[in-house]
């Protein structure tokens, strides 16, 4: 039995239709199917005929991180790129495991006798071409779990996923089939939501988006022989994808207008096509206008928001699909639940505003990144238990493995009866052991939720959704001509909630340190790794306490004191902030000193990453580190 190549990759994903209410599993979307393979030995002539009928696999290779898509998505998988490097044949589960993990033999002793075991560590590889040439990336165990491609127990043994079923029943997979599993990862269908959209505006925007998208695609076909026009139209398609994913700032529309204007400037571009395209662009602008007037909910919560920022915004990343293995198929989380509706899952949210450096550069400053649904899970389960498949059941793409196990179980029962009838007890024992393993796996996959099991949501650890949030903001910053993304230091904002070790560890200090101002804090560490990937810089950066263009400030001071069991016990922190600002003192209603632009009192230090133009393109899902064995037992605690 083998897997057949994909019938049609990601109809919902590629055509941007409304997501189904059912989990987007492989067979449910007609992504992957199974077909029997002749088991008889074939002669050379028969093999040659088969080769003609079934030529080598044509790999769905595209630009880095695009996962086989012609139009670049907002997020992509470096693991997909590595899978495509495997080649055009079909490969066993063990061959895929060797490709996706770093395998080594370890010698040890049991009761004084030498023994050997196989250890699968994290696979690391470097891009050999393209914009990331020479950059090292790695295969994340969490991505394999979220894709239901491979699950591992605490010992590092393969215990579930498509590769488990393939290994169990001797299947061979090609790169497109493995890549399809990665592409169907639910993280690739997360939707950013901006709040306060007027009724009916989304439908009008979707219609305008569809009309201009179809027009641009038809123009690419019409001018296929003009490389410059096609390139500009492809850039326009990328801008449209960003808009569809919620990026409706001025920068996104300016970028779209710019690339379309460049395409229309070509002498080959017909006047009638210019008029039609201008009309559609105008309709898109008109439809998008109501969506920009968004309402926010937590900007006035001073325990969670540092006063003084401009253009305060909130983005909620949701998965608008049923998660059938959870206690409730939809979970809107603790924040924003009253505005999200019922048919979605709130994965995490970001709250940020705009500030400035002393030389006038724009900065997105993160006030908060939080996942209500994943915090308790990360606290209660070790890294290994989060991803072993025993305490959390991922339903996405699970039908592929389940159907294989069920179909093969029937054959195993038949073979067992035959072995018993023939008194072949050696075969009886072998089949019984294998059948027991399959039954246990089926019980885990189909059993009811118990008190010991936890709900499944992608990106369970704080560093995972923190990495995702950072890359979203970096891409947005690059599109809106913002120069830095910073995170509010623990001693400037998060300490207002009272001392919480998780906040100190996650947000850290302006120098990037964690608890007790030692080690590495989560977000600064993530920012440093992303900076190395994009050849940019990350570190302490001065940013404004408030709008420099409003010189009169009502200055207040926070006083924090570390608890008795803290490494800095007894130490007191005094932190100034600007409660209100104005263009003249009289508008503030109380004594407000004048702090002119450039005055050192206007700024504070925060850990920030400098934005690179390359960041406006597709971002990589999953952090660089977080592998199979090396750190699988070390969870990142948050709050």
Helices and strands as residue ranges (DSSP letters): E 2-4, H 11-15, E 33-35, H 44-53, E 75-76, H 78-84, E 90-92, H 93-100, E 101-110, E 113-122, E 124-126, E 136-138, H 141-146, E 151-152, E 158-160, H 162-169, E 172-174, H 175-183, G 186-189, E 191-193, H 201-222, H 227-244, H 250-264, H 271-289, G 290-292, E 310-319, H 337-340, E 345-356, E 362-370, H 372-380, H 383-386, H 398-421, H 425-446, H 462-479, E 484-487, G 494-497, H 501-507, G 515-517, H 522-533, E 538-544, E 552-561, E 572-582, G 585-588, E 593-594, G 600-602, E 603-610, G 613-616, E 619-620
